[in-house]
Amino acid sequence: MNLTLDNYTKLLGAQIVELRPGFAKVKANPIIDHCNFNGVIHGGYIFSIADIAFAYASNAGDQMALALDMYISFRKSAKPGMELEAVAQEVHRSGRTGLYQIKVASNGELVALIQATVYFVDRMPGRECN
């Protein structure tokens, strides 16, 4: 499994700290530039960290995974300097689809809970975003 760190992951300052088929752990340290007008970390940043974990977990196997849907429930706000950890875990796989749960937490406290579905296809040669 040789997934390289994509540019968006780098832009957000996220790091893949654990990866295996069906599982990924991502850490990120949001900064003040990631805040919204209320002075808390933008929901889009939190969603992106979850999406990165989801993408790496679902693509770490033999097939390419394409997101079908993601449903997020924000449970707690985050502030600059809080380390965020997103953990994506495959919870069910049947045929060409897989169901994942992604938890974003800070210091063990749940920040967001996401349920997501992927569609698995054969890996395609060449990608436009490299």
N, C-alpha and C positions, 0 to 999 in steps of 0.2 A: 504494500500500500504506500504509494508515493504521491501524496497530495501536497502541493506546494502552497505556501502562504500567499493568498491573493492580495492584490493591492488595496482593496477595500478593508480587509482585515488589518493590514498594516496602517492604513489611514486612521482607523479608530484606535490604534494602539493595543489591539487585542493579541493574545498569544494562545496558541493551542498547547495545553500542558499535558493532555492525555488523549490518545486516539486509538481506537480499534473499531472493527466493523460493528455498527450499531451503537457506538458510544463515543462521545467527545466531551472534553472538559476545556472550557475557554476561560481565561482570566483577562480582565481589563481594569484599568485605573482611569476613570473619567476625570476630566479636568474642567475648569471653569468654562472653557469654550464649548463644552457639551451641555451647558445649562440652557433651559428655556427661560422665558420672561418671568417666571415665578421663582427663579433661583434654585431650581432642582434639576437633576439630570433629565434631559429630554427623553420622552417616551420612545422616540424613534431610535435613540442610542441604545436603550435597553432592549428594544425589539431587535435591533441589528446584532447585538451580542448574542441573543438567543438564536437568531437566524444563522449566524456563523457556526455556532455549535451544532445546530440541526443539519446544516449543509455538510459539514465535515463528518459527522456521525453517519449520515445516510449515504455518503459517497465513499466511505472507507472500504467498502466491499468490492465485489467483482463488477457490479453494474453501476451505471450512472443513475443518480436519483434526481428527479425534478419535483420541486414543491408543488403540491396541489392546493393546499390551504394551511393557514396558521391562525389559531385563535388565542388571543392573549388576555390575561387577567392581571392587571397591575394591583399589587397588594400593599406596597410600601414605596415611598419615594426614596430616591438616592441622591446623594450630594457629592460634590467634587471631593476627591481623595478617598472615597469609599471604594475598596476593591470589590469588583463585581465578578462573580463566578457563574458561568452558564454551563449547566450539565444537560446534555441531550442523551436520551436513552430510547432505543427501540423497544416498544412494548408489545407490538404485534406485527406480524408479517404474513401476508397471504397473497400468493400469486405475484402480481406486479405492483402491489401497494404495500406500504409500511406505515404504521402509526407510531409516532414519537411523542414523548413527553419531555419538555425542556423546563428546567427550573433555573431561574436567575436569583441568586442570593448574595447577601453581603454579611459577613461575620455570622453565618448560619441563619440569618433572618431572610425569609422569602420576600423578594422584591417583585417577581412576576412568575406566573405559571402559564405555560403555553402547551397547547395540543396541536400537533401538526401531522400532515399526511404527505407522503411522497409517492411518486409513480416511478418505478424502476424500468430503465430501458438499457439496451446494449450500449456499451461505450462507443461514442462516435469519435472518429479521428478528427483532429484539428478543432480548435476553438477560436472564436473571434476576439475574445477579451484577454488574450495573453499579451 
